[in-house]
């Protein structure tokens, strides 16, 4: 193929990847590390243009496709199994790392994020709850405060689409100060529930929290960024998964709990206030 043929095939496959995840042109450009005007030139077809090497690498890594496929040198988009099915392990001290969360959000900007918190939703915590959760660990408290501000900022963005699941029992346990929450005062618990309810009402429907019956289902603490990345929180480590089929299975389990929720997203604010 000459350069014109390669350029046209790349343009078609770039359009295919953008359509596949439903990203806006701006979000798609951010994800692959180029500015919007450069993306427009690549997609327009008015000029014979080929991507820079770093753009090819970003597309290959972000969408699990081969550079050969992007350039029309292979009919199969799949990259080597050891790449598509890899699972990475990232150390953790038991609290989410704001830098990692920021990186994952930026890589998947514009895609639906599904979340199952290990405790309370990070972006909805009050200062008293953060202090309680990180008692005796000043560094962890600082990171927790940064994470709360960071994630609330992401949720407030216009392109944000966040679904979250928690068990009804977890919220009931919090309300009465049982289990993990023993020692947190009644006033602090009441303030936390009111704070959660107010933000959920404010940000609905771009931020939707569903409560499911923990006696009938269970979800591991996890973050699912579209169908591109899954991060399973396992205490001292994150298990980071890029295998598409595994992510689809996790999304299927999450969506099943959403469908079976006993408290729907539009009802959660009132439910929390009554607790």
Order of alpha helices (4+ residues) and beta strands (2+ residues): alpha-alpha-alpha-alpha-alpha-alpha-beta-alpha-beta-alpha-alpha-beta-alpha-alpha-beta-beta-beta-beta-alpha-alpha
